[in-house]
Amino acid sequence: MVNRLRSFILVWIYENIFKMSVTPSASAVSYVIKPVLFIICLVPLVWLVWGAINDTLGANPVEVMTRETGEWVLRFLLITLSITPARKILNLPWLIKLRRMLGLFVFFYAVMHFITYIWFDQYFNWSEIVKDVVKRPFITIGFAAFVLLIPLALTSNKIMIRRLKKNWLVLHKLIYVIAVLGVLHFTWLVKADYLQPVVYFLILLLLLVYRTYIQRNTRSIN
């Protein structure tokens, strides 16, 4: 069920967004694509809530909720970082209009991941939480990534873009640091099957190589 859900969401995004050959109108993006994408992005949360209520998450539902919310943070993060390359390579300039919403869903699932950990796993035992953050490296890295996400989420609006000006671009470059920390956090957590961490790492590596390539080309032209 979990794998089918993942496949459905990722295939829908690819087929209906990245593979779309006709440029949609501004109203189609605002009133059709965005609302549908918004609903699709909520599906993982709805599935987890439904599973928790109906006791279908297995013997350790807290572990499932923690793992799934964390993985969806990483998936949405990589999808968000893919927007700019896809926009340029596929010549789909309208994709940029979806980046902010996808980025906010990264933060949304990060908050769900964090709440699951401090509430259902640790029961707000702050002394144990602090010990975990200090003593367990993968939690330290995950916590650092979450903290870095906060200013990005708070400044993801037009008002802050106007106020910060060039500093906004500098601040939002932290998303690449967060992505690296996220992949490390997930890799460190996995104990047996390293296929997923390797896939996430390779996707992130390709995105970083592409970004470096574009930056060098831009500098050489200027």
Order of alpha helices (4+ residues) and beta strands (2+ residues): alpha-alpha-alpha-alpha-alpha-alpha-alpha-alpha-alpha-alpha
